[in-house]
């Protein structure tokens, strides 16, 4: 059941595939383009047939591959992997030990050289284990399955209680969605008690698979067992908490002889925001400022409000304080105003300062606030370039899904050793996929450079203009194998934009895992995926292209750029903290890598990449100029004569200019259909400018922030330069993105968007042909000059359509 790779040679087990390094980034020794960084087609055996359950009593070892009636599995995007499952449920009437007079039972499941063991109970004759063991068919070395019941001994030697043996040829096969196999009571040898077991043959589609003990990971013990299981996680539900600080009354400073310089500090967890100091010194200050926080359900933190007096630039005095639970605030779904409330502030009495341990609470003043939880926004926790979810927080505002995304995580090839184990290189890899609020983590495959996961996951799609992100990591937390304070190492990442996928088509590709190191770009291996995007309604799919990219509240009451960056960082912190509390935990370094926590940092390499993206756009205009120059110089007489004829027709009939233009774009779109991309985009080292970056620029990119330079003046100037250049880098990248979206109109990179534009072009050509040019010019001018009363704050349909077009940002490292 190994996948057949059409381009890549099969590597022997535990042998890494080292990336080919050229002596010069622009010179290829072989004279052809380097294929190591390219996307590769694969031919895995997806949706392999399952054996029929009704095989006349024959076991799975003889039934698989036979000629009986068969049917396919719902796991049709992965290769079928067969496992022997043993569920140990409980024991009954187990005998007591001759010496101790009690029984401390546990069960040992043995198949060849593999042994699995349940937990032990003390002094219990009728224990309940309810544990599942899974043995991979590929590694089975015996035709007999043995289940031993043992009694934990006092001096390290365990007593034998009883045994049950199974012939694997008689083990039945279970095919989901059949109900789980019912366990049975089995009499132990010599009638020394009974044990309830269920033994069957299944695949990774079995619901017992994620929680089972696996023979592949028999060497892992302790807490490491939980860290190798596959799990599904859900991001916490995030809200924006808007605190509108209006005014305060009766703010009395400690020194009654002066008027205070008052400001308000609000804190939620580790987030702290302050208002400006009231411009007038008064005991009734007025601010009317908004402070916005990110909070997550369930609301564990409280809103802490303090009113402080600025005595000195380095010293503030607390005049009043209060703490409010977040559950008391109203949840707002739109821009309707929220009722404001007065809250009483309290401050510590002077007795607390005298050291007598008395906390006398005295009334100080009150503050006027308008606080609400915003449910109409989408709380951004990932970069808008690679956003995977655009729904608002409130579930009441969600629309119906328009598609289904199915991803089969098949395996990886040619991974590099990430750590040393027993004096040799080793990698314990797992894959994480993130789309929307759902995160998935495959099981960890131990000590191999060619892991086979073959796990399939499904997501609901609410917008096709979104990106799924998959990352591969090395597990450094496997019980006795992990180092104290270790971090899971990143191996590589893959992004796939759903709008670039054709509906109902299965994409099977091997994606290169590329990581930028201080010494240059490095290929860490290849990730093999099977992806299918299924549309539920074509009308809904077409309709979504005319809708705003984000919920309406982002346009009615937008945030500033600085607010968005700060709030996104807080959202990422909360998501990482909550997912880190799961079992097994999704560690902070994994979440930050998947959410591109450092995407805003300055880099000379990124700036170069964005600059040359713009230059590639201008190259098209330069080519047009050269073509026109050739026409003028009669380089090609036939082309020049045709241009003269077209020019005379348009001069005589100016109403044909616009119809001809749209008809021309319609024909170009049809012509480019033959050259449409056949596979989704992937990480491109050339467009990322990663192959030709020099060591000094890499040292700058991997430098700490603030810089590690020793001289204070150089540090200040260097950090200021990086901060300013980072903003310029973003602006340049945005300009390049807009130009690339124009290019994608007729490139068929987004098949649905190009189809809509080609159809629009054809319709516009017909309408404009039948409509006088003066009428078109009049309507267009009046529409552009219309009164603001007739304008909407929500972006128009053409603007929404344009913003949804794909750009080459998906291929940037």
BELFENHU-V776053 format. One record per helix or strand. SS is the DSSP state (hx for helix, st for strand). FROM is the first residue (numbers start at 1). TO is the last residue. If there is no record, write none. Layout:
# BELFENHU-V776053
ss=<SS SS>
from=<FROM FROM>
to=<TO TO>
This chain:
# BELFENHU-V776053
ss=<st st st st st hx st st st st st st hx st st hx st st hx st st hx hx st st st st st st st hx st st hx st hx hx st st st st st st st st hx st hx st st st hx hx hx hx hx hx hx hx hx hx hx hx hx hx>
from=<4 24 27 40 50 60 71 82 104 114 124 128 137 144 159 168 173 184 189 194 213 215 222 231 238 262 271 286 302 315 326 330 341 350 361 384 395 403 419 424 429 438 445 452 467 479 489 498 503 506 520 538 553 561 588 604 637 656 695 712 751 773 788 797 808>
to=<5 24 27 43 50 63 71 92 111 117 124 136 139 151 167 170 173 187 191 203 214 217 228 234 249 268 274 296 312 325 328 332 348 354 374 386 397 413 421 426 435 441 445 461 474 481 497 500 503 517 535 544 556 579 594 632 652 675 701 743 770 784 790 803 811>
